[in-house]
Amino acid sequence: MGQNNGHPECESCGEPLVESRKFFGSNQVYWNRPWGSTLKMSVPVIPHVCMNCGRVYMFLGDKNKIVREFSKLPDKEKDFILNG
């Protein structure tokens, strides 16, 4: 995904994405985690929207923290997250 004046660009049409306002409290989430409670997921997930085509993207606040947490899981739990 490209950058336009510091903003990520839409993969569909190339327009800059607009970050959601943060009006929820710090303990609220925008979405349900697809891996359930296996990963703690203590980093925010911030939605961005393309004002041109309406596509919505979800960005992790700190991807590296989740990668480190995932890498420490036993193989059985990793398989459950990846394959359901």
C-alpha positions in Angstrom: 0.0 0.0 0.0 1.4 3.4 -0.9 1.6 6.6 1.1 0.1 9.9 0.2 1.3 12.8 2.4 1.7 10.3 5.3 -1.7 8.7 4.8 -2.0 5.1 3.5 -3.7 4.7 0.1 -6.6 2.6 -0.9 -5.5 -0.6 -2.7 -8.6 -0.4 -5.0 -8.5 3.2 -6.2 -5.3 4.8 -4.9 -7.1 7.5 -2.9 -5.8 8.4 0.6 -7.5 6.7 3.5 -9.1 8.6 6.4 -8.4 7.3 10.0 -11.4 6.7 12.2 -11.9 9.1 15.1 -11.1 7.6 18.5 -14.3 8.1 20.4 -14.4 4.7 22.2 -12.8 4.2 25.6 -9.5 2.4 25.7 -11.2 -0.9 26.7 -13.6 -0.9 23.7 -12.8 -2.7 20.5 -14.1 -1.9 16.9 -14.3 -5.6 16.0 -14.3 -9.2 17.2 -10.9 -10.8 17.1 -10.9 -13.7 14.6 -8.6 -15.7 16.9 -10.9 -15.5 19.9 -9.1 -15.2 23.2 -6.0 -17.2 22.3 -4.0 -14.0 21.7 -4.2 -11.2 24.2 -4.3 -8.6 21.4 -3.5 -5.6 23.7 -2.8 -3.3 20.7 -5.4 -1.1 19.1 -7.0 -1.9 15.7 -7.8 1.3 13.9 -10.2 1.4 11.0 -9.5 3.6 8.0 -11.9 4.3 5.2 -11.5 5.3 1.5 -13.8 8.3 1.0 -13.8 7.5 -2.8 -14.9 3.9 -3.0 -15.9 3.1 0.7 -13.5 0.3 1.2 -12.6 -0.1 4.9 -9.1 -1.3 6.2 -8.2 -2.4 9.7 -4.7 -1.5 10.8 -2.9 -2.9 13.9 -1.4 -0.3 16.1 1.7 -2.5 16.7 2.0 -5.5 14.4 5.3 -6.6 15.8 3.8 -7.1 19.3 1.2 -9.5 17.9 3.9 -11.3 15.8 6.0 -11.9 18.9 3.0 -13.1 20.9 1.9 -15.5 18.1 5.5 -16.9 17.7 5.5 -17.9 21.4 2.3 -20.0 21.1 2.4 -23.8 20.9 1.9 -25.2 17.4 -1.5 -26.6 18.3 -2.8 -23.1 19.2 -1.2 -21.6 16.1 -3.0 -24.2 13.9 -6.3 -23.4 15.6 -5.9 -19.7 14.9 -4.9 -20.2 11.3 -7.3 -23.0 10.4 -10.2 -22.7 12.9 
